[in-house]
Amino acid sequence: MEWTSPTTRPTLTPGSVHVWLGQLEPPPEVLRRCAALLSADEQQRAARFYFPRDANRFTVARGTLRTLLGHYLGEAPHSLRFVEGTHGKPALAGSDVSLHFNISHSHQLALVAVAREREVGVDIERLRPEVAGEKIAERFFSTAEVATLRALPTEQQVEGFFNCWARKEAYIKGRGLGLALQLDAFDVSLVPGQPAALLATRGPAQDGRQWQLYDLPAVPGYAAALAVEGAPVLVQNWHWNWFEIGEDRA
Ligand SMILES: CC(C)(COP(=O)(O)OP(=O)(O)OC[C@H]1O[C@@H](n2cnc3c(N)ncnc32)[C@H](O)[C@@H]1OP(=O)(O)O)[C@@H](O)C(=O)NCCC(=O)NCCS
């Protein structure tokens, strides 16, 4: 598994999911192009960040999202409109609402997952050893996950912790429920080297739809995961290029 830069625009079939990885700190002209794509609401949100760096990262994330979705839809990126679900998950408004997406950002990096006719959730987390402690695990992880984490050798604790975190986040983001979905009502795999999996769901976490968790190619210093609704799909992993980001044409 690796991240590939496409030479032509990749085709998204209902049986595949595309995940895009990229930086949020582009050359200045790309930042300007991204800013020009944002809606009035998004510009206001960007203006509310205290640090310019955070405003710029938000602008690039939204500009990149608009560019990628515009390509799939054959529509100009600035013309896309978003609506938010009850718990804040953004979705496309308008004609082609069968295109689903989710975005995650951490530090300088972002991931965008795109799918047709099925919900997706994605998460990327920078590995922060200072966060990966037992108290935080007990607060956010299920009993089974905490036990699995405790049994890991010390040198695997940080990676195991963030495998768990990214997979849980990807699942709650796929479902669109945020923290309205109880984090101890489902178990994910976390042992380094073992595949991403949704191991159990209980009570409110149960869902008539089938969900799959997927690993993504390694991103050094980060953990990342993808959750996809429905039967297994082919996941294709792409790296975005600055030359196309912010272009406002279909
Ligand atoms: C949005 C949320 C679901 C994830 O936030 P996060 O991990 O800090 O941030 P990410 O970068 O991964 O995702 C943010 C993006 O998710 C999208 N998003 C917002 N609400 C969402 C929801 N309910 N479902 C799915 N996606 C959502 C947005 O596009 C947002 O980006 P934007 O603010 O630039 O528009 C957050 O509301 C949340 O509930 N976080 C829980 C954090 C936590 O305590 N986790 C415990 C460890 S498992």
PDBQT file of the ligand as one rigid body, heavy atoms in Angstrom, charges set to zero:
ROOT
HETATM    1  C1  LIG A 301     -15.664  16.480  14.213  1.00  0.00    +0.000 C 
HETATM    2  C2  LIG A 301     -15.311  15.433  15.229  1.00  0.00    +0.000 C 
HETATM    3  C3  LIG A 301     -16.191  14.207  15.028  1.00  0.00    +0.000 C 
HETATM    4  C4  LIG A 301     -13.851  15.040  15.000  1.00  0.00    +0.000 C 
HETATM    5  O1  LIG A 301     -13.017  16.092  15.262  1.00  0.00    +0.000 OA
HETATM    6  P1  LIG A 301     -11.443  16.046  15.197  1.00  0.00    +0.000 P 
HETATM    7  O2  LIG A 301     -10.920  14.665  15.319  1.00  0.00    +0.000 OA
HETATM    8  O3  LIG A 301     -10.966  17.037  16.162  1.00  0.00    +0.000 OA
HETATM    9  O4  LIG A 301     -11.108  16.658  13.792  1.00  0.00    +0.000 OA
HETATM   10  P2  LIG A 301     -10.907  16.082  12.346  1.00  0.00    +0.000 P 
HETATM   11  O5  LIG A 301      -9.905  16.957  11.719  1.00  0.00    +0.000 OA
HETATM   12  O6  LIG A 301     -10.669  14.611  12.271  1.00  0.00    +0.000 OA
HETATM   13  O7  LIG A 301     -12.312  16.312  11.645  1.00  0.00    +0.000 OA
HETATM   14  C5  LIG A 301     -12.835  17.592  11.494  1.00  0.00    +0.000 C 
HETATM   15  C6  LIG A 301     -13.735  17.586  10.278  1.00  0.00    +0.000 C 
HETATM   16  O8  LIG A 301     -14.745  16.587  10.420  1.00  0.00    +0.000 OA
HETATM   17  C7  LIG A 301     -15.941  17.056   9.792  1.00  0.00    +0.000 C 
HETATM   18  N1  LIG A 301     -17.016  16.879  10.785  1.00  0.00    +0.000 N 
HETATM   19  C8  LIG A 301     -17.556  17.767  11.651  1.00  0.00    +0.000 A 
HETATM   20  N2  LIG A 301     -18.530  17.162  12.368  1.00  0.00    +0.000 NA
HETATM   21  C9  LIG A 301     -18.601  15.880  11.946  1.00  0.00    +0.000 A 
HETATM   22  C10 LIG A 301     -19.420  14.775  12.307  1.00  0.00    +0.000 A 
HETATM   23  N3  LIG A 301     -20.370  14.839  13.236  1.00  0.00    +0.000 N 
HETATM   24  N4  LIG A 301     -19.210  13.603  11.661  1.00  0.00    +0.000 NA
HETATM   25  C11 LIG A 301     -18.273  13.502  10.711  1.00  0.00    +0.000 A 
HETATM   26  N5  LIG A 301     -17.471  14.515  10.324  1.00  0.00    +0.000 NA
HETATM   27  C12 LIG A 301     -17.630  15.687  10.944  1.00  0.00    +0.000 A 
HETATM   28  C13 LIG A 301     -15.736  18.490   9.391  1.00  0.00    +0.000 C 
HETATM   29  O9  LIG A 301     -15.496  18.533   8.003  1.00  0.00    +0.000 OA
HETATM   30  C14 LIG A 301     -14.487  18.890  10.147  1.00  0.00    +0.000 C 
HETATM   31  O10 LIG A 301     -13.642  19.732   9.415  1.00  0.00    +0.000 OA
HETATM   32  P3  LIG A 301     -13.909  21.307   9.367  1.00  0.00    +0.000 P 
HETATM   33  O11 LIG A 301     -14.167  21.696  10.779  1.00  0.00    +0.000 OA
HETATM   34  O12 LIG A 301     -12.653  21.873   8.803  1.00  0.00    +0.000 OA
HETATM   35  O13 LIG A 301     -15.066  21.475   8.499  1.00  0.00    +0.000 OA
HETATM   36  C15 LIG A 301     -15.472  16.026  16.631  1.00  0.00    +0.000 C 
HETATM   37  O14 LIG A 301     -16.689  16.660  16.723  1.00  0.00    +0.000 OA
HETATM   38  C16 LIG A 301     -15.455  15.033  17.744  1.00  0.00    +0.000 C 
HETATM   39  O15 LIG A 301     -16.467  14.608  18.169  1.00  0.00    +0.000 OA
HETATM   40  N6  LIG A 301     -14.296  14.683  18.208  1.00  0.00    +0.000 N 
HETATM   41  C17 LIG A 301     -14.143  13.737  19.268  1.00  0.00    +0.000 C 
HETATM   42  C18 LIG A 301     -12.767  13.852  19.769  1.00  0.00    +0.000 C 
HETATM   43  C19 LIG A 301     -12.530  12.872  20.871  1.00  0.00    +0.000 C 
HETATM   44  O16 LIG A 301     -12.703  13.179  22.015  1.00  0.00    +0.000 OA
HETATM   45  N7  LIG A 301     -12.091  11.658  20.553  1.00  0.00    +0.000 N 
HETATM   46  C20 LIG A 301     -11.789  10.674  21.538  1.00  0.00    +0.000 C 
HETATM   47  C21 LIG A 301     -10.831   9.643  21.063  1.00  0.00    +0.000 C 
HETATM   48  S1  LIG A 301     -11.625   8.341  20.195  1.00  0.00    +0.000 SA
ENDROOT
TORSDOF 0
